[in-house]
Amino acid sequence: METWERPYTPGAGRWLVIGWEAFALALLAWSSIETFGLGWHGVRLVTCALAVIWVLGAYRILQMGAYVSPDGLRIHGLLRSRTIPWDQIAHVRLHEVNHRIGPWRIPSGLTVLIERRDGTTVDTELWAQGVDFHSRPKVFRAVYRELRERHLAAQNA
């Protein structure tokens, strides 16, 4: 039986995201009810549907991140999860992300990038300016070191 552990505690920013999501869905429910003049049954249907969407979204947001085990790395995203065995990973490295808008480049900060042996790369949810690490840069570096150390230990085993 595999045991997956997240090598860091999630940041408080996740709760802000979940709260914002609840507010946005409540605003959507209110505007839908007002716009379409829904009766009691319509109000209940819209409210229940958006509540289910909120619960599922909140659960996925809380589960997002990188998980490790002796067998590999699992990356939980908002919509899907990927598991990569350590022997398929060539490098774990930091990547400076820049976005281009026309002739301008906008720096977005560091992210952890996984390079696979087949030459493809896998983006992780580990971003230095993200909700987990924005005010905790030492934790971001510690997680990066932990992933590198686990990868090197698996290679040497």
Secondary structure, 3 states (H helix, E strand, C coil): CCCCECCCCCCCHHHHHHHHHHHHHHHHHHHHHHHHCCCHHHHHHHHHHHHHHHHHHHHHHHHCEEEEECCEEEEECCCCEEEEEHHHEEEEEEEEEEEEECCEEEEEEEEEEEEECCCCEEEEEEECCCCCCCCCHHHHHHHHHHHHHHHHHHHHC
